[in-house]
Amino acid sequence: MKPPEEYAAITGVGASRIGRRLGTDPWRLTADAALAAIADAGLTPADIDGLSTYPGAMGSTPGITGAGVDDVRALLGLRLRWYTGGSELPGQLGAVVNAVLAVAAGLAEHVLCFRTVWESSAQAERGSRSATVAASAARERTQWTAPYGAGYSTYGGLLTQRYLYDSGSTREQLGQIAVTARANAVRNPEAVYRTPMTLDDYLGARMISDPLCLYDCDVPVDGSIAFVVSRRRGGGGGVDSGRAVTIQAIGSASGFDQAADMMWSRTTLKPEDVDVAQLYDGFSVLAVRWLEALRLCPRNEGGRFVEGGHRIALDGVLPLNTGGGQLSAGRMHGFGGLYEACRQLRGDADGRQVEPRPHVAVVSSGAEDFTSSLLLAL
């Protein structure tokens, strides 16, 4: 029996406006992205018989979700055979993993996957990020840290400090993740932050949680990204068109290494076959951790691998986060990376297209025990 990913392809991609404090109804953002992806696949809403999303109609903080599956079903007038949505997935890209499994099992022919956020507007409404987080339901696992004001940035700072200590890496090396992302974002008209940034700018930025500085943290935005995952067959619906991107392997186990190990175990492709990487960079250090877990560089060598930014530049041996990543293009929770990977593989990443055109891309989402990775190819 063939693995399920051999039955699936991403046939359509679409995005709404993505920006800071757009003040636009998240349902409108979702509809814009969904209809763009459906049209890009050469389909109509009548062809969509599946829906998959993260995290669904519920989220941990205001703005973390803009629409659920039932909202989109009603919004677009869809007649569905299968759907799913929820936050307890192996990383945000778990929604795409679910779609692959559904089309492979014959539960649906064309599944619309979407991710919508309005975090930037939500934080503006409540006055700050800390106020927005405080408005979320309390979690038992944070009861020991919340009284001290510790949040995600504290986690990021501790993680970064430990990585620098264990690997012998430096802030100057780690800063190349942010600097390279910004250089790529300058060439991406859809990115949020497009002002050029130097390593000195990075090192001079204010600290958030030592050694984590402002530019190590991803950017809350409003926006939506959607994909159509279709069952591969001998023609029709644009499924086997030259613009379709196949899903070669899936990693969805718990943790960076487990997800990567699962992914590589399901394909004959090797790390050296990867032409471009779109790695989760909620904090800069997470992209480095993914580089190592995916075996794109040796363990504890991530800092030295990205040093100077040459290897990860658009013309480097492994272009990284070519659209600007979450650090400069905006926090779309892994869906932005998948969108950029598809654009690169299809050769339509205007202004930032990697040459020669990539044929294999790796994408990841999440951190620690909330992880997933995808290997894509033409």
C-alpha positions as CSV (number, residue, x, y, z in Angstrom):
1,M,0.0,0.0,0.0
2,K,1.3,3.4,-1.0
3,P,1.8,6.0,1.8
4,P,-1.1,8.5,1.9
5,E,1.0,11.5,0.8
6,E,1.5,9.9,-2.6
7,Y,-2.2,10.4,-3.3
8,A,-2.2,14.1,-2.4
9,A,-1.1,17.3,-4.0
10,I,-1.4,21.0,-3.2
11,T,-3.3,22.3,-6.3
12,G,-4.2,25.8,-5.2
13,V,-2.8,28.5,-2.9
14,G,-4.2,31.8,-1.9
15,A,-3.8,34.6,0.6
16,S,-5.7,37.7,1.8
17,R,-4.1,40.9,2.7
18,I,-1.7,40.3,5.6
19,G,-0.7,43.2,7.8
20,R,-0.7,45.0,11.1
21,R,-4.0,46.1,12.6
22,L,-6.0,45.8,9.4
23,G,-9.3,46.2,11.2
24,T,-10.9,43.9,8.7
25,D,-13.4,41.3,9.7
26,P,-11.6,37.9,9.9
27,W,-14.4,36.2,7.9
28,R,-13.7,38.6,5.0
29,L,-10.0,37.7,5.2
30,T,-10.8,34.0,5.2
31,A,-13.1,34.4,2.2
32,D,-10.5,36.3,0.3
33,A,-7.8,33.6,0.9
34,A,-10.2,30.7,0.3
35,L,-11.6,32.0,-3.0
36,A,-8.2,32.8,-4.3
37,A,-6.9,29.3,-3.5
38,I,-10.0,27.7,-5.1
39,A,-9.6,29.7,-8.2
40,D,-5.9,29.0,-8.3
41,A,-6.7,25.3,-8.4
42,G,-9.0,25.8,-11.4
43,L,-12.0,24.9,-9.2
44,T,-15.1,26.5,-7.9
45,P,-16.6,26.4,-4.4
46,A,-19.0,23.6,-5.7
47,D,-15.9,21.4,-6.1
48,I,-14.8,21.7,-2.5
49,D,-16.0,18.7,-0.5
50,G,-13.6,18.9,2.5
51,L,-12.4,21.5,5.0
52,S,-9.5,21.4,7.5
53,T,-8.2,24.2,9.7
54,Y,-6.2,25.0,12.9
55,P,-7.4,25.7,15.5
56,G,-11.0,25.9,14.5
57,A,-13.6,28.2,16.0
58,M,-11.8,28.1,19.4
59,G,-8.4,29.5,20.4
60,S,-6.2,30.2,23.4
61,T,-6.1,34.0,23.1
62,P,-8.3,36.6,21.3
63,G,-7.3,36.9,17.6
64,I,-5.7,33.5,17.4
65,T,-8.5,32.2,15.1
66,G,-10.6,34.1,12.7
67,A,-13.1,31.4,11.5
68,G,-14.1,27.8,12.1
69,V,-15.0,25.1,9.6
70,D,-18.8,25.6,10.1
71,D,-18.3,29.3,9.6
72,V,-16.5,28.8,6.2
73,R,-19.0,26.1,5.2
74,A,-21.8,28.6,5.6
75,L,-19.8,31.5,4.3
76,L,-19.0,29.9,1.0
77,G,-22.1,27.7,0.7
78,L,-20.1,24.5,0.6
79,R,-21.5,21.0,0.5
80,L,-19.0,18.9,2.5
81,R,-18.3,15.2,2.8
82,W,-15.6,15.6,5.4
83,Y,-14.2,18.3,7.7
84,T,-12.1,18.8,10.8
85,G,-10.8,21.6,12.9
86,G,-9.1,21.8,16.3
87,S,-6.1,22.9,18.3
88,E,-4.8,19.6,19.5
89,L,-2.8,18.7,16.4
90,P,0.9,18.0,15.7
91,G,1.7,21.6,15.0
92,Q,-0.3,24.1,13.0
93,L,0.4,22.2,9.7
94,G,-1.4,19.3,11.3
95,A,-4.4,20.7,9.5
96,V,-2.7,19.9,6.2
97,V,-1.7,16.5,7.4
98,N,-5.3,15.8,8.1
99,A,-6.3,16.9,4.6
100,V,-3.7,14.6,3.1
101,L,-5.1,11.6,5.1
102,A,-8.7,12.5,4.0
103,V,-8.0,12.6,0.3
104,A,-5.9,9.5,0.5
105,A,-8.7,7.6,2.2
106,G,-11.2,8.8,-0.4
107,L,-13.2,10.8,2.2
108,A,-12.9,13.9,0.0
109,E,-11.5,15.0,-3.4
110,H,-10.6,18.6,-2.7
111,V,-10.0,19.8,0.8
112,L,-9.7,23.5,1.5
113,C,-7.2,24.1,4.3
114,F,-7.1,27.6,5.9
115,R,-5.5,29.6,8.7
116,T,-6.9,32.9,9.8
117,V,-5.6,35.3,12.5
118,W,-6.4,38.8,13.7
119,E,-3.9,38.9,16.5
120,S,-2.6,42.4,15.7
121,S,-6.1,44.0,15.8
122,A,-7.0,42.0,19.0
123,Q,-3.9,43.3,20.7
124,A,-4.6,46.9,19.6
125,E,-8.2,46.6,21.0
126,R,-6.9,45.4,24.4
127,G,-4.0,47.8,24.6
128,S,-1.1,45.4,24.6
129,R,0.0,41.8,24.0
130,S,0.2,41.1,27.7
131,A,-3.4,42.2,28.2
132,T,-4.5,40.0,25.3
133,V,-2.8,37.0,26.7
134,A,-4.3,37.8,30.1
135,A,-7.8,37.6,28.5
136,S,-7.3,34.0,27.6
137,A,-8.5,31.1,29.6
138,A,-6.0,30.1,32.3
139,R,-4.0,26.9,31.6
140,E,-3.0,24.6,34.4
141,R,0.5,24.2,33.0
142,T,1.2,27.9,33.4
143,Q,0.1,28.2,37.0
144,W,3.6,28.3,38.3
145,T,4.9,30.9,35.9
146,A,2.0,33.3,35.3
147,P,2.3,34.9,38.7
148,Y,5.8,36.1,37.8
149,G,4.7,37.5,34.5
150,A,6.5,34.8,32.5
151,G,5.1,34.2,29.1
152,Y,6.2,33.1,25.6
153,S,9.1,35.5,25.4
154,T,10.4,34.1,28.7
155,Y,10.3,30.7,27.2
156,G,12.1,32.0,24.1
157,G,14.8,33.6,26.2
158,L,15.5,30.6,28.2
159,L,15.5,28.4,25.2
160,T,17.9,30.7,23.4
161,Q,20.2,31.0,26.4
162,R,20.4,27.2,26.7
163,Y,21.1,26.8,23.0
164,L,23.9,29.4,23.0
165,Y,25.5,27.7,26.0
166,D,25.2,24.1,24.7
167,S,26.4,24.9,21.1
168,G,28.9,27.6,21.7
169,S,27.0,29.8,19.3
170,T,26.8,33.6,19.5
171,R,24.2,36.2,19.3
172,E,25.9,37.6,16.2
173,Q,25.4,34.2,14.5
174,L,21.8,33.8,15.6
175,G,21.1,37.3,14.4
176,Q,21.6,36.2,10.8
177,I,18.3,34.4,11.0
178,A,16.5,37.8,11.6
179,V,18.8,39.8,9.2
180,T,18.4,37.3,6.4
181,A,14.6,37.2,6.9
182,R,14.4,40.9,6.6
183,A,16.6,41.0,3.5
184,N,14.1,38.6,1.9
185,A,11.1,40.5,3.1
186,V,12.4,43.7,1.5
187,R,11.9,41.9,-1.8
188,N,8.5,40.6,-0.9
189,P,5.6,43.1,-1.4
190,E,3.3,41.0,0.8
191,A,5.7,41.2,3.9
192,V,4.8,43.3,6.9
193,Y,8.3,44.7,7.6
194,R,10.4,45.7,4.6
195,T,12.8,48.3,6.0
196,P,16.4,46.9,5.5
197,M,18.1,45.8,8.7
198,T,21.7,45.2,9.5
199,L,23.4,43.0,12.1
200,D,24.2,46.2,14.1
201,D,20.5,47.1,14.1
202,Y,19.8,43.6,15.4
203,L,22.4,43.8,18.2
204,G,21.2,47.3,19.1
205,A,17.6,46.4,19.5
206,R,16.0,46.4,23.0
207,M,16.0,43.2,24.9
208,I,12.7,41.3,25.5
209,S,14.0,38.4,27.5
210,D,17.8,38.2,27.6
211,P,19.3,37.1,25.2
212,L,16.1,37.4,23.1
213,C,15.8,40.8,21.5
214,L,12.9,42.5,19.7
215,Y,14.0,41.2,16.3
216,D,14.1,37.6,17.5
217,C,10.4,37.6,18.0
218,D,7.8,37.1,15.3
219,V,5.2,39.7,14.3
220,P,1.5,39.4,15.2
221,V,-0.6,40.2,12.2
222,D,-4.1,40.0,10.7
223,G,-4.5,37.8,7.6
224,S,-5.5,34.5,6.1
225,I,-3.8,31.8,4.0
226,A,-5.5,28.9,2.3
227,F,-4.6,25.8,0.2
228,V,-6.5,23.2,-1.8
229,V,-5.3,19.7,-1.1
230,S,-6.6,17.4,-3.9
231,R,-6.5,13.7,-4.6
232,R,-4.1,13.0,-7.4
233,R,-5.6,11.2,-10.4
234,G,-5.2,11.1,-14.1
235,G,-6.3,14.6,-14.9
236,G,-9.2,16.9,-14.2
237,G,-9.5,19.8,-11.8
238,G,-6.0,20.9,-12.3
239,V,-4.8,18.2,-10.0
240,D,-1.9,17.0,-12.2
241,S,-1.2,20.4,-13.8
242,G,2.3,21.9,-13.9
243,R,1.4,24.1,-10.9
244,A,0.5,21.3,-8.5
245,V,3.0,20.7,-5.7
246,T,3.2,17.1,-4.4
247,I,3.6,16.2,-0.8
248,Q,6.4,13.7,-0.6
249,A,6.6,13.0,3.1
250,I,5.0,14.0,6.4
251,G,6.4,14.2,9.9
252,S,3.9,14.7,12.7
253,A,5.3,13.0,15.7
254,S,6.1,14.8,19.0
255,G,9.1,17.2,19.0
256,F,11.6,18.6,16.5
257,D,13.6,15.4,16.0
258,Q,10.7,13.0,16.1
259,A,8.8,14.9,13.4
260,A,11.9,15.1,11.2
261,D,12.8,11.4,11.7
262,M,9.2,10.4,10.7
263,M,9.3,12.6,7.6
264,W,12.7,11.3,6.3
265,S,11.6,7.7,7.0
266,R,8.8,8.1,4.5
267,T,10.7,9.1,1.5
268,T,13.8,8.2,-0.6
269,L,14.8,11.9,-0.7
270,K,17.6,13.0,1.6
271,P,18.4,16.3,3.4
272,E,21.0,17.1,0.7
273,D,18.1,17.1,-1.9
274,V,16.4,20.1,-0.2
275,D,16.7,23.2,-2.4
276,V,14.9,25.7,-0.1
277,A,13.7,25.6,3.6
278,Q,10.8,27.5,5.1
279,L,11.2,26.8,8.8
280,Y,9.2,28.0,11.8
281,D,10.7,31.1,13.4
282,G,8.4,32.1,16.2
283,F,11.8,32.9,17.7
284,S,15.0,33.0,15.8
285,V,16.4,30.1,17.7
286,L,13.5,27.8,16.6
287,A,14.6,28.1,13.0
288,V,18.1,27.0,14.0
289,R,16.7,24.1,16.0
290,W,14.7,23.0,13.0
291,L,17.8,23.2,10.7
292,E,19.5,20.7,13.0
293,A,16.6,18.4,13.6
294,L,15.9,18.2,9.8
295,R,19.6,17.3,9.4
296,L,20.2,20.3,7.2
297,C,23.3,21.0,9.3
298,P,25.0,19.0,12.0
299,R,23.8,19.1,15.7
300,N,25.0,22.2,17.6
301,E,26.4,23.6,14.3
302,G,23.4,25.8,13.4
303,G,25.0,29.0,14.6
304,R,28.1,28.4,12.5
305,F,26.0,27.3,9.5
306,V,24.1,30.6,9.4
307,E,27.1,32.7,10.3
308,G,27.5,35.6,7.9
309,G,24.2,34.8,6.3
310,H,25.8,33.5,3.1
311,R,24.6,29.9,3.2
312,I,21.0,30.9,3.9
313,A,20.7,33.8,1.5
314,L,18.6,33.6,-1.7
315,D,21.7,32.6,-3.7
316,G,23.1,30.4,-0.9
317,V,23.4,26.6,-0.7
318,L,20.1,26.5,1.4
319,P,17.9,29.6,1.0
320,L,16.0,30.0,4.3
321,N,12.6,31.7,4.8
322,T,12.7,33.3,1.5
323,G,9.5,35.4,1.9
324,G,10.7,36.9,5.2
325,G,9.5,34.3,7.6
326,Q,7.4,35.1,10.6
327,L,10.0,37.5,11.9
328,S,9.4,40.0,9.0
329,A,6.5,38.7,6.9
330,G,4.2,38.1,9.8
331,R,3.1,35.3,12.1
332,M,0.9,33.0,10.1
333,H,1.8,29.9,12.2
334,G,3.6,27.8,9.6
335,F,1.0,28.5,6.8
336,G,3.1,31.4,5.6
337,G,6.1,29.1,5.2
338,L,4.0,26.6,3.2
339,Y,2.6,29.3,1.0
340,E,6.1,30.6,0.3
341,A,7.4,27.0,-0.4
342,C,4.6,26.5,-3.0
343,R,5.4,29.9,-4.6
344,Q,9.1,29.0,-4.9
345,L,8.4,25.5,-6.3
346,R,6.0,26.9,-8.9
347,G,8.5,29.6,-9.9
348,D,6.2,32.6,-9.2
349,A,7.9,34.1,-6.1
350,D,8.2,37.4,-7.9
351,G,11.2,39.5,-6.8
352,R,12.7,36.8,-4.5
353,Q,12.6,33.7,-6.7
354,V,15.4,31.3,-6.0
355,E,17.4,30.4,-9.2
356,P,17.6,27.8,-10.5
357,R,14.0,27.1,-9.6
358,P,13.8,24.8,-6.6
359,H,12.4,21.3,-6.9
360,V,12.3,20.2,-3.3
361,A,11.3,22.2,-0.3
362,V,10.9,21.5,3.4
363,V,8.4,23.3,5.7
364,S,8.0,23.1,9.4
365,S,5.7,24.5,12.1
366,G,5.6,24.6,15.9
367,A,8.1,23.9,18.6
368,E,8.9,21.4,21.3
369,D,6.0,18.9,21.5
370,F,3.8,20.8,19.1
371,T,5.5,20.1,15.7
372,S,5.0,19.0,12.2
373,S,7.0,19.1,9.0
374,L,6.3,18.6,5.3
375,L,8.5,17.7,2.4
376,L,7.3,19.1,-0.9
377,A,8.3,18.5,-4.5
378,L,7.2,19.3,-8.0
